[in-house]
Amino acid sequence: QQQIIDCQNGGSREGLNFQQIADFNIVLPSIKEQQVICGILNSFDQKILCEEATLNCLHTLRVSLMQQLFIWRVVVEKPRAGKQARIAFFPD
């Protein structure tokens, strides 16, 4: 940021030219650190894929349950302490 401030031209219009940008010193992390960063980003990508798959499954379940409402009577029991909600299907 200081490099940009130092290169700003005075006057009414501030800006940088291509040569000034080409002369910037850009600090990059070491290869090892870049690999660690890539590993972290890859793990986030994997987590996103897993969450998207879960979301797709839940969407499919929702569509199925909505269709069953027209054919069967669907009863959802509220979860109790330490228990999961239960879904029961009864024909009309």
C-alpha positions, 0 to 999 in steps of 0.5 A: 500500500505504501508503494502505491501511495509513494507512486501517486502522481500529484495534481488533480488526477491520481493514478499509476502507469504500467511502469510503476506497477511493473516496478512494485515489489510483491512479497510471495509466501514460500513454496511450502507455505503456498502448498499449505494454503492450497491444502487448506483451500482444497479441504474447504472445497471438499467440505463444500462438495459434501455440503452440496451433496447433503443439500441435494439429498435433503431437497430430494427428500423434501420433494418426495415428502411433498409428493407423498402428501397427496397420496399418503397422510404424512405425520411428523412427530416433534423430536423429544429430548435426545431423540430425532423427529420421526416421520410416519406414513399412513395410507388414506 
